[in-house]
Amino acid sequence: MRYLLGIVCAIAGALIFTLTLSSLVAGWAVGNASFESPDQVSNYEDMAFIATSAFGLMFGWIVGWAIGNAMGLDSDADEADG
């Protein structure tokens, strides 16, 4: 059950970070660097956007895992009972 809660929170975290923070971080990262070609700008902006979204995914997973652990939703205990 803890895995399910982790997955749901990971999806929610990725969605929230993607919709709110990713574009802001990508714009900030591109604005604070200098580039030689427009392709470099695009690649750097894409990398910053994806990295922020991936961080949101990991953050959500950790939060969901911690909540599941605090609620006593230990998957090992469930398997031992069955």
C-alpha positions in Angstrom: 0.0 0.0 0.0 2.9 2.3 0.7 4.1 1.8 -2.9 0.7 2.9 -4.2 0.7 6.0 -2.1 4.2 6.8 -3.2 3.2 6.5 -6.9 0.1 8.6 -6.5 2.1 11.3 -4.6 4.9 11.1 -7.2 2.4 11.8 -10.0 0.9 14.6 -8.1 4.3 16.1 -7.3 5.4 15.9 -10.9 2.2 17.6 -12.0 2.4 20.4 -9.5 6.0 21.1 -10.2 5.5 21.0 -14.0 2.5 23.3 -13.9 3.9 25.8 -11.4 7.7 25.8 -11.1 9.3 24.2 -14.2 8.7 27.1 -16.5 9.8 29.6 -13.9 13.1 27.7 -13.2 13.7 27.2 -17.0 13.3 30.9 -17.7 15.5 31.9 -14.8 18.2 29.4 -15.8 18.2 30.7 -19.4 18.2 34.3 -18.3 21.3 33.9 -16.1 23.5 32.3 -18.8 25.0 33.3 -22.1 24.8 31.3 -25.2 26.3 31.3 -28.7 23.3 29.9 -30.6 19.5 29.6 -30.3 19.8 25.9 -30.2 21.8 26.1 -27.0 19.1 28.2 -25.4 16.4 25.7 -26.4 18.4 22.7 -25.1 19.3 24.4 -21.8 15.7 25.5 -21.3 14.4 22.0 -22.0 17.0 20.5 -19.7 16.0 22.8 -16.8 12.3 22.2 -17.4 12.7 18.4 -17.4 15.1 18.4 -14.4 12.6 20.5 -12.3 9.8 18.1 -13.3 11.9 15.1 -12.4 12.7 16.7 -9.0 9.0 17.1 -8.4 8.5 13.4 -9.2 11.2 12.4 -6.7 9.9 14.8 -4.1 6.4 13.5 -4.4 7.6 9.9 -4.1 9.5 10.7 -0.9 6.6 12.5 0.6 4.2 9.7 -0.3 6.6 7.1 1.0 7.0 9.0 4.3 3.2 9.4 4.7 2.6 5.7 4.0 5.3 4.8 6.5 3.9 7.2 9.2 0.4 5.7 8.6 1.8 2.2 9.1 1.2 1.1 5.6 4.2 -1.2 5.6 4.1 -3.5 2.6 6.3 -6.1 4.3 3.8 -6.5 7.2 1.0 -6.9 4.7 2.8 -9.7 2.9 3.6 -11.5 6.2 -0.1 -11.5 7.2 -1.3 -13.0 3.9 
